């Protein structure tokens, strides 16, 4: 189910404006202004809150995730987000305006994931492309985000992101196994390749 990132009203993929709160991408752009461009390596630290070593380790974790699940792109943003606007709304704005998705991966073809760390409140959020929403339910995503709470509360932002990525990997692996079993595919997700009988 697709939800409005501001008021969580149920929407369809082609709903241009939330019928409840009237949120649309254009109004979010007017309120939040131009979006910063995200780092092409997957980690954008606008708050300078992680060390170069932590950033390098996160880039490696993102690369590993994308190797296991090549249908997705994963990005992480560390930023002092506005306290007046829900984090989910601001991540929706970034997701849709900061150049994360390629032109070929719009609407139902978009399987990108954006993790946002609000460094001013030590809170985390994420938003996913429409192509993943039928498979990754909000309850499961909320559960994944809970993995990061202790680290975020202690100010260990990079560690919190690693825990979110680990949780997303487990969730995606479960979805892929369910699809494999449902469709009768012969694929080993631990190895990331078609299983062969030798």
Secondary structure, DSSP 8 states (H G I E B T S, - for coil): -EE-TTT--EE-TT-SS-TTT---HHHHHHHH-S-----TTSEEETT--S-HHHHHHHHHHHHHHHHHTTT-EEEEEEE---TTS-HHHHHHHHHHHSS-S-TTS-GGG--EEEEEEETTTTEEEEEE-HHHHTTS-HHHHHHHHHTTHHHHHTT-HHHHHHHHHHHHHHHHHHHHHHHHHHHT--EETTTTEE----
